[in-house]
Amino acid sequence: MKPGIIPNNVFIAFLLAFGIGMVFFPLFIQWQHQHHLGQKIKKEGPNLHLHKENTPSMGGIIIFMTILVVYGVGKQYWYDNLLPIILLAGYTFLGFVDDWFKSYLEKPWGIKARFKFLFQIFLAGLILWLAMDGMPTHITIPFSRYVIPMSRPLFFGYGIFIIVATSNAFNITDGLDGLAAGSGILTLLFWGWLLFIIGKSQLSWLAFGAIGGLTAFLWFNVWPAGIFMGDSGSLGLGALIGFMALISGQSLLIIFSALVFFLDTLSVILQVFSFQFLGRRLFLMSPIHHHFELKGMKETQITVRFWIIQAIGMTIAWLGRVQ
């Protein structure tokens, strides 16, 4: 057991991060109002969201700050735990630059997608290359003890896919007030507790710190949102979840533990496929949470019901884990 970590008190990480967030989020929101910064709404999105124009964004910066403080208080300066922090920092920086384009330069689409994607692949590959010796290079099939061994090159490619896919899936889900934050809290709760049980208490500490920061953010992000997470939060937190899934050796559980992220991303893929090859759209708009919104369902209804779906997925993942 590493010094500085109190396994039975990972909730200290949660409370510390939550307290810091509750202090700094109001100050950050006020600062953005004073400097006339805010999210620019894509005109291609639902017209129902046009009133959210100029809402303060970049909430992910404060979430990242709370995780860094938790990291320092836990005295987690050893190599194995430095790598996920570097991964989180890199993806957060990418998201911050993208958010700055949207809020300050008033370009709703931000950085070009191909540049973001290449940066994500490069950073994920670098971190995996450095972390490979400490990772189980196999895939455990949920609800069984069957293990599929993988060569290091194959696992390397698989790992990059998991991190990049999870990062972008979190980002895709960040479209309704409270949706991504609430879903992220539940997903991180699953991985934080699983990592604690299998002896990865260092990462568990970080997971509960992230939960604390997200919970404080959710306080101000529930409808009507006073601040948005932005790419500075969604990209980094998604990448962190992907890393946690890989190091657990049970990465396929991410399909269930991040069920809402998976379904939202799948709806985008199906929408593009259907339009390109069949000439028609499956949904009124993708991701699917916008489809329900355009069908007349209230934003708060969609958000809470998706939280319920995420909780069900988390429960299924827990039942499917290898004990």
Secondary structure, DSSP 8 states (H G I E B T S, - for coil): --TT--GGGHHHHHHHHHHHHHHHHHHHHHHHHHTT------TTS-GGGGGGTT----THHHHHHHHHHHHHHTT--SHHHHHHHHHHHHHHHHHHHHHHHHHTS--TT-S-HHHHHHHHHHHHHHHHHHHGGGS--EEE-TTS--EEE--HHHHHHHHHHHHHHHHHHHHHHTTSTTHHHHHHHHHHHHHHHHHHHTT-HHHHHHHHHHHHHHHHHHHHHSSS-SS---HHHHHHHHHHHHHHHHHHT-GGGHHHHTHHHHHHHHHHHHHHHHHHHTSS-SSSSSSHHHHHHHTT--HHHHHHHHHHHHHHHHHHHHHHS--
